[in-house]
């Protein structure tokens, strides 16, 4: 495999490579994609711990409803 360096499309700075997965023919297959931009001056900046693809904390259902 190559050592492809991902960059932010907005500011051009290097970003981390993260692993996503997808299912094909019943098996989960890894896919390496560009991670979020960590440059605070960039318009696509994502604060650490605020990734949109990460599930939030689970909260128990409200017993009143």
Predicted model as a PDB file, atoms N, CA, C, CB and O in Angstrom, pLDDT in the B-factor column:
MODEL        1                                                                  
ATOM      1  N   UNK A   1       0.836  -1.183   0.000  1.00 51.00           N  
ATOM      2  CA  UNK A   1       0.000   0.000   0.000  1.00 51.00           C  
ATOM      3  C   UNK A   1       0.875   1.237   0.000  1.00 51.00           C  
ATOM      4  CB  UNK A   1      -0.948   0.003   1.206  1.00 51.00           C  
ATOM      5  O   UNK A   1       1.990   1.216   0.522  1.00 51.00           O  
ATOM      6  N   UNK A   2       0.383   2.295  -0.574  1.00 55.00           N  
ATOM      7  CA  UNK A   2       1.141   3.527  -0.650  1.00 55.00           C  
ATOM      8  C   UNK A   2       1.045   4.323   0.638  1.00 55.00           C  
ATOM      9  CB  UNK A   2       0.663   4.360  -1.809  1.00 55.00           C  
ATOM     10  O   UNK A   2       0.240   4.014   1.517  1.00 55.00           O  
ATOM     11  N   UNK A   3       1.856   5.328   0.738  1.00 63.00           N  
ATOM     12  CA  UNK A   3       1.816   6.195   1.919  1.00 63.00           C  
ATOM     13  C   UNK A   3       1.193   7.524   1.510  1.00 63.00           C  
ATOM     14  CB  UNK A   3       3.253   6.407   2.527  1.00 63.00           C  
ATOM     15  O   UNK A   3       1.841   8.570   1.556  1.00 63.00           O  
ATOM     16  N   UNK A   4      -0.054   7.466   1.115  1.00 74.00           N  
ATOM     17  CA  UNK A   4      -0.776   8.635   0.640  1.00 74.00           C  
ATOM     18  C   UNK A   4      -1.047   9.585   1.802  1.00 74.00           C  
ATOM     19  CB  UNK A   4      -2.094   8.221  -0.043  1.00 74.00           C  
ATOM     20  O   UNK A   4      -1.569   9.166   2.836  1.00 74.00           O  
ATOM     21  N   UNK A   5      -0.699  10.853   1.644  1.00 84.00           N  
ATOM     22  CA  UNK A   5      -0.935  11.867   2.667  1.00 84.00           C  
ATOM     23  C   UNK A   5      -2.202  12.636   2.300  1.00 84.00           C  
ATOM     24  CB  UNK A   5       0.292  12.833   2.803  1.00 84.00           C  
ATOM     25  O   UNK A   5      -2.282  13.235   1.227  1.00 84.00           O  
ATOM     26  N   UNK A   6      -3.185  12.617   3.188  1.00 88.00           N  
ATOM     27  CA  UNK A   6      -4.426  13.344   2.948  1.00 88.00           C  
ATOM     28  C   UNK A   6      -4.252  14.802   3.360  1.00 88.00           C  
ATOM     29  CB  UNK A   6      -5.603  12.695   3.718  1.00 88.00           C  
ATOM     30  O   UNK A   6      -3.538  15.103   4.317  1.00 88.00           O  
ATOM     31  N   UNK A   7      -4.904  15.698   2.638  1.00 89.00           N  
ATOM     32  CA  UNK A   7      -4.866  17.117   2.965  1.00 89.00           C  
ATOM     33  C   UNK A   7      -6.280  17.669   3.037  1.00 89.00           C  
ATOM     34  CB  UNK A   7      -4.035  17.896   1.929  1.00 89.00           C  
ATOM     35  O   UNK A   7      -7.210  17.122   2.445  1.00 89.00           O  
ATOM     36  N   UNK A   8      -6.422  18.756   3.770  1.00 89.00           N  
ATOM     37  CA  UNK A   8      -7.714  19.434   3.899  1.00 89.00           C  
ATOM     38  C   UNK A   8      -8.026  20.130   2.572  1.00 89.00           C  
ATOM     39  CB  UNK A   8      -7.702  20.466   5.090  1.00 89.00           C  
ATOM     40  O   UNK A   8      -7.173  20.842   2.043  1.00 89.00           O  
ATOM     41  N   UNK A   9      -9.232  19.938   2.022  1.00 87.00           N  
ATOM     42  CA  UNK A   9      -9.559  20.594   0.755  1.00 87.00           C  
ATOM     43  C   UNK A   9      -9.699  22.110   0.876  1.00 87.00           C  
ATOM     44  CB  UNK A   9     -10.835  20.020   0.205  1.00 87.00           C  
ATOM     45  O   UNK A   9      -9.573  22.818  -0.123  1.00 87.00           O  
ATOM     46  N   UNK A  10      -9.957  22.621   2.086  1.00 87.00           N  
ATOM     47  CA  UNK A  10     -10.150  24.063   2.260  1.00 87.00           C  
ATOM     48  C   UNK A  10      -8.835  24.813   2.461  1.00 87.00           C  
ATOM     49  CB  UNK A  10     -11.062  24.321   3.440  1.00 87.00           C  
ATOM     50  O   UNK A  10      -8.611  25.849   1.836  1.00 87.00           O  
ATOM     51  N   UNK A  11      -7.945  24.283   3.350  1.00 89.00           N  
ATOM     52  CA  UNK A  11      -6.722  25.027   3.660  1.00 89.00           C  
ATOM     53  C   UNK A  11      -5.458  24.358   3.126  1.00 89.00           C  
ATOM     54  CB  UNK A  11      -6.601  25.203   5.148  1.00 89.00           C  
ATOM     55  O   UNK A  11      -4.404  24.992   3.084  1.00 89.00           O  
ATOM     56  N   UNK A  12      -5.538  23.095   2.720  1.00 88.00           N  
ATOM     57  CA  UNK A  12      -4.393  22.418   2.140  1.00 88.00           C  
ATOM     58  C   UNK A  12      -3.416  21.817   3.133  1.00 88.00           C  
ATOM     59  CB  UNK A  12      -3.675  23.351   1.289  1.00 88.00           C  
ATOM     60  O   UNK A  12      -2.413  21.228   2.729  1.00 88.00           O  
ATOM     61  N   UNK A  13      -3.683  21.951   4.412  1.00 90.00           N  
ATOM     62  CA  UNK A  13      -2.784  21.375   5.420  1.00 90.00           C  
ATOM     63  C   UNK A  13      -3.007  19.872   5.530  1.00 90.00           C  
ATOM     64  CB  UNK A  13      -2.999  22.049   6.794  1.00 90.00           C  
ATOM     65  O   UNK A  13      -4.098  19.386   5.234  1.00 90.00           O  
ATOM     66  N   UNK A  14      -1.988  19.136   5.951  1.00 91.00           N  
ATOM     67  CA  UNK A  14      -2.151  17.687   6.119  1.00 91.00           C  
ATOM     68  C   UNK A  14      -3.154  17.380   7.240  1.00 91.00           C  
ATOM     69  CB  UNK A  14      -0.785  17.021   6.426  1.00 91.00           C  
ATOM     70  O   UNK A  14      -3.207  18.082   8.249  1.00 91.00           O  
ATOM     71  N   UNK A  15      -3.932  16.337   7.047  1.00 91.00           N  
ATOM     72  CA  UNK A  15      -4.869  15.867   8.063  1.00 91.00           C  
ATOM     73  C   UNK A  15      -4.577  14.397   8.349  1.00 91.00           C  
ATOM     74  CB  UNK A  15      -6.351  16.065   7.602  1.00 91.00           C  
ATOM     75  O   UNK A  15      -3.931  13.716   7.553  1.00 91.00           O  
ATOM     76  N   UNK A  16      -5.052  13.929   9.470  1.00 89.00           N  
ATOM     77  CA  UNK A  16      -4.840  12.534   9.866  1.00 89.00           C  
ATOM     78  C   UNK A  16      -5.627  11.604   8.948  1.00 89.00           C  
ATOM     79  CB  UNK A  16      -5.255  12.313  11.341  1.00 89.00           C  
ATOM     80  O   UNK A  16      -6.625  12.000   8.345  1.00 89.00           O  
ATOM     81  N   UNK A  17      -5.166  10.380   8.855  1.00 90.00           N  
ATOM     82  CA  UNK A  17      -5.885   9.352   8.113  1.00 90.00           C  
ATOM     83  C   UNK A  17      -6.680   8.536   9.113  1.00 90.00           C  
ATOM     84  CB  UNK A  17      -4.912   8.447   7.287  1.00 90.00           C  
ATOM     85  O   UNK A  17      -6.125   8.046  10.096  1.00 90.00           O  
ATOM     86  N   UNK A  18      -7.976   8.385   8.871  1.00 89.00           N  
ATOM     87  CA  UNK A  18      -8.834   7.612   9.759  1.00 89.00           C  
ATOM     88  C   UNK A  18      -9.409   6.431   8.994  1.00 89.00           C  
ATOM     89  CB  UNK A  18      -9.966   8.491  10.345  1.00 89.00           C  
ATOM     90  O   UNK A  18      -9.494   6.444   7.766  1.00 89.00           O  
ATOM     91  N   UNK A  19      -9.798   5.423   9.736  1.00 92.00           N  
ATOM     92  CA  UNK A  19     -10.351   4.216   9.125  1.00 92.00           C  
ATOM     93  C   UNK A  19     -11.861   4.230   9.270  1.00 92.00           C  
ATOM     94  CB  UNK A  19      -9.751   2.937   9.766  1.00 92.00           C  
ATOM     95  O   UNK A  19     -12.384   4.344  10.379  1.00 92.00           O  
ATOM     96  N   UNK A  20     -12.547   4.118   8.171  1.00 93.00           N  
ATOM     97  CA  UNK A  20     -13.997   3.925   8.147  1.00 93.00           C  
ATOM     98  C   UNK A  20     -14.215   2.511   7.644  1.00 93.00           C  
ATOM     99  CB  UNK A  20     -14.739   5.002   7.236  1.00 93.00           C  
ATOM    100  O   UNK A  20     -13.277   1.881   7.156  1.00 93.00           O  
ATOM    101  N   UNK A  21     -15.398   2.014   7.749  1.00 94.00           N  
ATOM    102  CA  UNK A  21     -15.648   0.671   7.242  1.00 94.00           C  
ATOM    103  C   UNK A  21     -16.976   0.629   6.517  1.00 94.00           C  
ATOM    104  CB  UNK A  21     -15.627  -0.356   8.380  1.00 94.00           C  
ATOM    105  O   UNK A  21     -17.880   1.416   6.798  1.00 94.00           O  
ATOM    106  N   UNK A  22     -17.081  -0.285   5.595  1.00 94.00           N  
ATOM    107  CA  UNK A  22     -18.314  -0.495   4.867  1.00 94.00           C  
ATOM    108  C   UNK A  22     -18.501  -1.988   4.673  1.00 94.00           C  
ATOM    109  CB  UNK A  22     -18.304   0.254   3.507  1.00 94.00           C  
ATOM    110  O   UNK A  22     -17.545  -2.763   4.710  1.00 94.00           O  
ATOM    111  N   UNK A  23     -19.734  -2.369   4.467  1.00 94.00           N  
ATOM    112  CA  UNK A  23     -20.042  -3.782   4.346  1.00 94.00           C  
ATOM    113  C   UNK A  23     -20.218  -4.139   2.888  1.00 94.00           C  
ATOM    114  CB  UNK A  23     -21.297  -4.143   5.148  1.00 94.00           C  
ATOM    115  O   UNK A  23     -20.952  -3.469   2.162  1.00 94.00           O  
ATOM    116  N   UNK A  24     -19.555  -5.182   2.460  1.00 93.00           N  
ATOM    117  CA  UNK A  24     -19.702  -5.677   1.099  1.00 93.00           C  
ATOM    118  C   UNK A  24     -19.688  -7.199   1.140  1.00 93.00           C  
ATOM    119  CB  UNK A  24     -18.573  -5.128   0.169  1.00 93.00           C  
ATOM    120  O   UNK A  24     -18.812  -7.802   1.761  1.00 93.00           O  
ATOM    121  N   UNK A  25     -20.640  -7.803   0.492  1.00 94.00           N  
ATOM    122  CA  UNK A  25     -20.772  -9.262   0.449  1.00 94.00           C  
ATOM    123  C   UNK A  25     -20.756  -9.878   1.848  1.00 94.00           C  
ATOM    124  CB  UNK A  25     -19.651  -9.864  -0.395  1.00 94.00           C  
ATOM    125  O   UNK A  25     -20.207 -10.961   2.050  1.00 94.00           O  
ATOM    126  N   UNK A  26     -21.359  -9.182   2.809  1.00 93.00           N  
ATOM    127  CA  UNK A  26     -21.472  -9.706   4.155  1.00 93.00           C  
ATOM    128  C   UNK A  26     -20.251  -9.542   5.034  1.00 93.00           C  
ATOM    129  CB  UNK A  26     -21.799 -11.106   4.082  1.00 93.00           C  
ATOM    130  O   UNK A  26     -20.247 -10.028   6.165  1.00 93.00           O  
ATOM    131  N   UNK A  27     -19.214  -8.873   4.553  1.00 95.00           N  
ATOM    132  CA  UNK A  27     -18.003  -8.676   5.346  1.00 95.00           C  
ATOM    133  C   UNK A  27     -17.711  -7.185   5.479  1.00 95.00           C  
ATOM    134  CB  UNK A  27     -16.800  -9.410   4.706  1.00 95.00           C  
ATOM    135  O   UNK A  27     -17.916  -6.421   4.536  1.00 95.00           O  
ATOM    136  N   UNK A  28     -17.236  -6.777   6.643  1.00 94.00           N  
ATOM    137  CA  UNK A  28     -16.836  -5.394   6.850  1.00 94.00           C  
ATOM    138  C   UNK A  28     -15.442  -5.187   6.277  1.00 94.00           C  
ATOM    139  CB  UNK A  28     -16.877  -5.021   8.351  1.00 94.00           C  
ATOM    140  O   UNK A  28     -14.519  -5.948   6.567  1.00 94.00           O  
ATOM    141  N   UNK A  29     -15.301  -4.147   5.461  1.00 95.00           N  
ATOM    142  CA  UNK A  29     -14.048  -3.858   4.772  1.00 95.00           C  
ATOM    143  C   UNK A  29     -13.555  -2.480   5.207  1.00 95.00           C  
ATOM    144  CB  UNK A  29     -14.230  -3.922   3.222  1.00 95.00           C  
ATOM    145  O   UNK A  29     -14.326  -1.521   5.190  1.00 95.00           O  
ATOM    146  N   UNK A  30     -12.269  -2.363   5.601  1.00 94.00           N  
ATOM    147  CA  UNK A  30     -11.764  -1.051   6.010  1.00 94.00           C  
ATOM    148  C   UNK A  30     -11.533  -0.138   4.802  1.00 94.00           C  
ATOM    149  CB  UNK A  30     -10.461  -1.210   6.802  1.00 94.00           C  
ATOM    150  O   UNK A  30     -11.204  -0.591   3.706  1.00 94.00           O  
ATOM    151  N   UNK A  31     -11.716   1.157   5.043  1.00 92.00           N  
ATOM    152  CA  UNK A  31     -11.450   2.159   4.013  1.00 92.00           C  
ATOM    153  C   UNK A  31     -10.767   3.329   4.715  1.00 92.00           C  
ATOM    154  CB  UNK A  31     -12.781   2.614   3.266  1.00 92.00           C  
ATOM    155  O   UNK A  31     -11.332   3.917   5.637  1.00 92.00           O  
ATOM    156  N   UNK A  32      -9.555   3.668   4.282  1.00 90.00           N  
ATOM    157  CA  UNK A  32      -8.804   4.748   4.888  1.00 90.00           C  
ATOM    158  C   UNK A  32      -9.181   6.048   4.177  1.00 90.00           C  
ATOM    159  CB  UNK A  32      -7.268   4.480   4.811  1.00 90.00           C  
ATOM    160  O   UNK A  32      -9.074   6.152   2.955  1.00 90.00           O  
ATOM    161  N   UNK A  33      -9.622   7.033   4.954  1.00 88.00           N  
ATOM    162  CA  UNK A  33     -10.068   8.317   4.410  1.00 88.00           C  
ATOM    163  C   UNK A  33      -9.420   9.454   5.196  1.00 88.00           C  
ATOM    164  CB  UNK A  33     -11.621   8.433   4.457  1.00 88.00           C  
ATOM    165  O   UNK A  33      -8.812   9.235   6.244  1.00 88.00           O  
ATOM    166  N   UNK A  34      -9.558  10.660   4.678  1.00 87.00           N  
ATOM    167  CA  UNK A  34      -9.024  11.834   5.358  1.00 87.00           C  
ATOM    168  C   UNK A  34      -9.853  12.130   6.595  1.00 87.00           C  
ATOM    169  CB  UNK A  34      -9.002  13.053   4.416  1.00 87.00           C  
ATOM    170  O   UNK A  34     -11.080  12.042   6.571  1.00 87.00           O  
ATOM    171  N   UNK A  35      -9.172  12.482   7.672  1.00 88.00           N  
ATOM    172  CA  UNK A  35      -9.840  12.841   8.912  1.00 88.00           C  
ATOM    173  C   UNK A  35     -10.229  14.308   8.908  1.00 88.00           C  
ATOM    174  CB  UNK A  35      -8.948  12.535  10.108  1.00 88.00           C  
ATOM    175  O   UNK A  35     -10.051  14.997   7.903  1.00 88.00           O  
ATOM    176  N   UNK A  36     -10.761  14.793  10.027  1.00 89.00           N  
ATOM    177  CA  UNK A  36     -11.174  16.195  10.110  1.00 89.00           C  
ATOM    178  C   UNK A  36      -9.982  17.139  10.197  1.00 89.00           C  
ATOM    179  CB  UNK A  36     -12.078  16.401  11.312  1.00 89.00           C  
ATOM    180  O   UNK A  36      -8.905  16.750  10.649  1.00 89.00           O  
ATOM    181  N   UNK A  37     -10.177  18.365   9.769  1.00 88.00           N  
ATOM    182  CA  UNK A  37      -9.129  19.382   9.813  1.00 88.00           C  
ATOM    183  C   UNK A  37      -9.007  19.914  11.242  1.00 88.00           C  
ATOM    184  CB  UNK A  37      -9.433  20.540   8.813  1.00 88.00           C  
ATOM    185  O   UNK A  37     -10.014  20.216  11.883  1.00 88.00           O  
ATOM    186  N   UNK A  38      -7.776  20.029  11.739  1.00 88.00           N  
ATOM    187  CA  UNK A  38      -7.527  20.517  13.102  1.00 88.00           C  
ATOM    188  C   UNK A  38      -6.926  21.920  13.119  1.00 88.00           C  
ATOM    189  CB  UNK A  38      -6.602  19.560  13.833  1.00 88.00           C  
ATOM    190  O   UNK A  38      -6.467  22.378  14.166  1.00 88.00           O  
ATOM    191  N   UNK A  39      -6.922  22.611  11.972  1.00 87.00           N  
ATOM    192  CA  UNK A  39      -6.390  23.967  11.885  1.00 87.00           C  
ATOM    193  C   UNK A  39      -7.482  24.948  12.318  1.00 87.00           C  
ATOM    194  CB  UNK A  39      -5.890  24.286  10.434  1.00 87.00           C  
ATOM    195  O   UNK A  39      -8.481  25.085  11.612  1.00 87.00           O  
ATOM    196  N   UNK A  40      -7.324  25.639  13.462  1.00 86.00           N  
ATOM    197  CA  UNK A  40      -8.379  26.533  13.953  1.00 86.00           C  
ATOM    198  C   UNK A  40      -8.685  27.704  13.016  1.00 86.00           C  
ATOM    199  CB  UNK A  40      -7.990  27.071  15.299  1.00 86.00           C  
ATOM    200  O   UNK A  40      -9.742  28.324  13.140  1.00 86.00           O  
ATOM    201  N   UNK A  41      -7.797  28.012  12.098  1.00 89.00           N  
ATOM    202  CA  UNK A  41      -8.037  29.107  11.168  1.00 89.00           C  
ATOM    203  C   UNK A  41      -8.751  28.658   9.898  1.00 89.00           C  
ATOM    204  CB  UNK A  41      -6.732  29.762  10.808  1.00 89.00           C  
ATOM    205  O   UNK A  41      -9.072  29.486   9.045  1.00 89.00           O  
ATOM    206  N   UNK A  42      -9.002  27.366   9.764  1.00 88.00           N  
ATOM    207  CA  UNK A  42      -9.631  26.805   8.565  1.00 88.00           C  
ATOM    208  C   UNK A  42     -11.153  26.855   8.682  1.00 88.00           C  
ATOM    209  CB  UNK A  42      -9.163  25.355   8.337  1.00 88.00           C  
ATOM    210  O   UNK A  42     -11.701  26.726   9.777  1.00 88.00           O  
ATOM    211  N   UNK A  43     -11.830  27.042   7.558  1.00 85.00           N  
ATOM    212  CA  UNK A  43     -13.299  27.062   7.571  1.00 85.00           C  
ATOM    213  C   UNK A  43     -13.902  25.680   7.816  1.00 85.00           C  
ATOM    214  CB  UNK A  43     -13.821  27.614   6.256  1.00 85.00           C  
ATOM    215  O   UNK A  43     -15.060  25.584   8.220  1.00 85.00           O  
ATOM    216  N   UNK A  44     -13.142  24.609   7.582  1.00 81.00           N  
ATOM    217  CA  UNK A  44     -13.619  23.246   7.820  1.00 81.00           C  
ATOM    218  C   UNK A  44     -13.126  22.684   9.156  1.00 81.00           C  
ATOM    219  CB  UNK A  44     -13.173  22.336   6.686  1.00 81.00           C  
ATOM    220  O   UNK A  44     -13.178  21.474   9.379  1.00 81.00           O  
ATOM    221  N   UNK A  45     -12.651  23.558  10.041  1.00 81.00           N  
ATOM    222  CA  UNK A  45     -12.096  23.143  11.332  1.00 81.00           C  
ATOM    223  C   UNK A  45     -13.120  22.370  12.161  1.00 81.00           C  
ATOM    224  CB  UNK A  45     -11.609  24.363  12.116  1.00 81.00           C  
ATOM    225  O   UNK A  45     -14.281  22.768  12.261  1.00 81.00           O  
ATOM    226  N   UNK A  46     -12.677  21.268  12.749  1.00 78.00           N  
ATOM    227  CA  UNK A  46     -13.510  20.478  13.652  1.00 78.00           C  
ATOM    228  C   UNK A  46     -12.759  20.362  14.964  1.00 78.00           C  
ATOM    229  CB  UNK A  46     -13.847  19.061  13.054  1.00 78.00           C  
ATOM    230  O   UNK A  46     -11.645  19.842  15.012  1.00 78.00           O  
ATOM    231  N   UNK A  47     -13.381  20.852  16.028  1.00 74.00           N  
ATOM    232  CA  UNK A  47     -12.757  20.798  17.346  1.00 74.00           C  
ATOM    233  C   UNK A  47     -12.581  19.346  17.784  1.00 74.00           C  
ATOM    234  CB  UNK A  47     -13.600  21.575  18.380  1.00 74.00           C  
ATOM    235  O   UNK A  47     -13.427  18.505  17.478  1.00 74.00           O  
ATOM    236  N   UNK A  48     -11.517  19.045  18.480  1.00 67.00           N  
ATOM    237  CA  UNK A  48     -11.246  17.685  18.946  1.00 67.00           C  
ATOM    238  C   UNK A  48     -12.386  17.216  19.848  1.00 67.00           C  
ATOM    239  CB  UNK A  48      -9.888  17.617  19.701  1.00 67.00           C  
ATOM    240  O   UNK A  48     -12.823  17.937  20.745  1.00 67.00           O  
ATOM    241  N   UNK A  49     -12.860  15.989  19.591  1.00 61.00           N  
ATOM    242  CA  UNK A  49     -13.972  15.436  20.364  1.00 61.00           C  
ATOM    243  C   UNK A  49     -15.334  15.805  19.807  1.00 61.00           C  
ATOM    244  CB  UNK A  49     -13.881  15.898  21.783  1.00 61.00           C  
ATOM    245  O   UNK A  49     -16.359  15.441  20.384  1.00 61.00           O  
ATOM    246  N   UNK A  50     -15.360  16.530  18.680  1.00 57.00           N  
ATOM    247  CA  UNK A  50     -16.629  16.950  18.110  1.00 57.00           C  
ATOM    248  C   UNK A  50     -16.820  16.417  16.698  1.00 57.00           C  
ATOM    249  CB  UNK A  50     -16.724  18.457  18.110  1.00 57.00           C  
ATOM    250  O   UNK A  50     -17.466  17.065  15.874  1.00 57.00           O  
ATOM    251  N   UNK A  51     -16.266  15.244  16.411  1.00 56.00           N  
ATOM    252  CA  UNK A  51     -16.409  14.673  15.076  1.00 56.00           C  
ATOM    253  C   UNK A  51     -17.883  14.365  14.811  1.00 56.00           C  
ATOM    254  CB  UNK A  51     -15.544  13.391  14.926  1.00 56.00           C  
ATOM    255  O   UNK A  51     -18.550  13.774  15.660  1.00 56.00           O  
ATOM    256  N   UNK A  52     -18.394  14.757  13.650  1.00 53.00           N  
ATOM    257  CA  UNK A  52     -19.815  14.533  13.367  1.00 53.00           C  
ATOM    258  C   UNK A  52     -20.180  13.059  13.205  1.00 53.00           C  
ATOM    259  CB  UNK A  52     -20.202  15.277  12.121  1.00 53.00           C  
ATOM    260  O   UNK A  52     -21.342  12.698  13.397  1.00 53.00           O  
ATOM    261  N   UNK A  53     -19.233  12.206  12.862  1.00 53.00           N  
ATOM    262  CA  UNK A  53     -19.540  10.799  12.645  1.00 53.00           C  
ATOM    263  C   UNK A  53     -19.496   9.976  13.926  1.00 53.00           C  
ATOM    264  CB  UNK A  53     -18.583  10.222  11.645  1.00 53.00           C  
ATOM    265  O   UNK A  53     -19.887   8.809  13.921  1.00 53.00           O  
ATOM    266  N   UNK A  54     -19.025  10.568  15.024  1.00 49.00           N  
ATOM    267  CA  UNK A  54     -18.948   9.827  16.270  1.00 49.00           C  
ATOM    268  C   UNK A  54     -20.301   9.866  16.960  1.00 49.00           C  
ATOM    269  CB  UNK A  54     -17.847  10.399  17.187  1.00 49.00           C  
ATOM    270  O   UNK A  54     -20.916  10.928  17.054  1.00 49.00           O  
ATOM    271  N   UNK A  55     -20.776   8.719  17.447  1.00 47.00           N  
ATOM    272  CA  UNK A  55     -22.043   8.741  18.170  1.00 47.00           C  
ATOM    273  C   UNK A  55     -21.878   9.472  19.492  1.00 47.00           C  
ATOM    274  CB  UNK A  55     -22.562   7.313  18.407  1.00 47.00           C  
ATOM    275  O   UNK A  55     -20.831   9.378  20.132  1.00 47.00           O  
ATOM    276  N   UNK A  56     -22.888  10.185  19.891  1.00 44.00           N  
ATOM    277  CA  UNK A  56     -22.847  10.917  21.144  1.00 44.00           C  
ATOM    278  C   UNK A  56     -23.033   9.978  22.320  1.00 44.00           C  
ATOM    279  CB  UNK A  56     -23.909  12.005  21.163  1.00 44.00           C  
ATOM    280  O   UNK A  56     -23.258   8.782  22.137  1.00 44.00           O  
ATOM    281  N   UNK A  57     -22.939  10.518  23.529  1.00 46.00           N  
ATOM    282  CA  UNK A  57     -23.134   9.668  24.692  1.00 46.00           C  
ATOM    283  C   UNK A  57     -24.572   9.169  24.758  1.00 46.00           C  
ATOM    284  CB  UNK A  57     -22.772  10.421  25.974  1.00 46.00           C  
ATOM    285  O   UNK A  57     -25.514   9.895  24.442  1.00 46.00           O  
ATOM    286  N   UNK A  58     -24.714   7.947  25.166  1.00 49.00           N  
ATOM    287  CA  UNK A  58     -26.056   7.379  25.263  1.00 49.00           C  
ATOM    288  C   UNK A  58     -26.705   7.863  26.539  1.00 49.00           C  
ATOM    289  CB  UNK A  58     -26.018   5.834  25.222  1.00 49.00           C  
ATOM    290  O   UNK A  58     -26.090   7.861  27.606  1.00 49.00           O  
ATOM    291  N   UNK A  59     -27.942   8.274  26.422  1.00 52.00           N  
ATOM    292  CA  UNK A  59     -28.693   8.686  27.593  1.00 52.00           C  
ATOM    293  C   UNK A  59     -29.893   7.784  27.737  1.00 52.00           C  
ATOM    294  CB  UNK A  59     -29.122  10.163  27.498  1.00 52.00           C  
ATOM    295  O   UNK A  59     -30.485   7.379  26.737  1.00 52.00           O  
ATOM    296  N   UNK A  60     -30.266   7.458  28.965  1.00 53.00           N  
ATOM    297  CA  UNK A  60     -31.416   6.584  29.129  1.00 53.00           C  
ATOM    298  C   UNK A  60     -32.691   7.314  28.689  1.00 53.00           C  
ATOM    299  CB  UNK A  60     -31.533   6.108  30.599  1.00 53.00           C  
ATOM    300  O   UNK A  60     -32.763   8.540  28.778  1.00 53.00           O  
ATOM    301  N   UNK A  61     -33.699   6.563  28.214  1.00 58.00           N  
ATOM    302  CA  UNK A  61     -34.943   7.206  27.787  1.00 58.00           C  
ATOM    303  C   UNK A  61     -35.636   7.864  28.971  1.00 58.00           C  
ATOM    304  CB  UNK A  61     -35.882   6.186  27.121  1.00 58.00           C  
ATOM    305  O   UNK A  61     -35.510   7.405  30.106  1.00 58.00           O  
ATOM    306  N   UNK A  62     -36.363   8.932  28.704  1.00 60.00           N  
ATOM    307  CA  UNK A  62     -37.085   9.662  29.725  1.00 60.00           C  
ATOM    308  C   UNK A  62     -38.259   8.803  30.216  1.00 60.00           C  
ATOM    309  CB  UNK A  62     -37.581  11.032  29.179  1.00 60.00           C  
ATOM    310  O   UNK A  62     -39.117   8.435  29.414  1.00 60.00           O  
ATOM    311  N   UNK A  63     -38.314   8.479  31.505  1.00 62.00           N  
ATOM    312  CA  UNK A  63     -39.394   7.602  31.990  1.00 62.00           C  
ATOM    313  C   UNK A  63     -40.773   8.263  31.935  1.00 62.00           C  
ATOM    314  CB  UNK A  63     -39.104   7.171  33.417  1.00 62.00           C  
ATOM    315  O   UNK A  63     -41.787   7.574  32.047  1.00 62.00           O  
ATOM    316  N   UNK A  64     -40.826   9.590  31.763  1.00 64.00           N  
ATOM    317  CA  UNK A  64     -42.110  10.300  31.734  1.00 64.00           C  
ATOM    318  C   UNK A  64     -42.826  10.149  30.394  1.00 64.00           C  
ATOM    319  CB  UNK A  64     -41.894  11.777  32.033  1.00 64.00           C  
ATOM    320  O   UNK A  64     -44.030  10.393  30.318  1.00 64.00           O  
ATOM    321  N   UNK A  65     -42.117   9.753  29.337  1.00 51.00           N  
ATOM    322  CA  UNK A  65     -42.770   9.673  28.033  1.00 51.00           C  
ATOM    323  C   UNK A  65     -43.257   8.301  27.703  1.00 51.00           C  
ATOM    324  CB  UNK A  65     -41.850  10.126  26.970  1.00 51.00           C  
ATOM    325  O   UNK A  65     -43.828   8.088  26.634  1.00 51.00           O  
TER     326      UNK A  65                                                      
ENDMDL                                                                          
END                                                                             
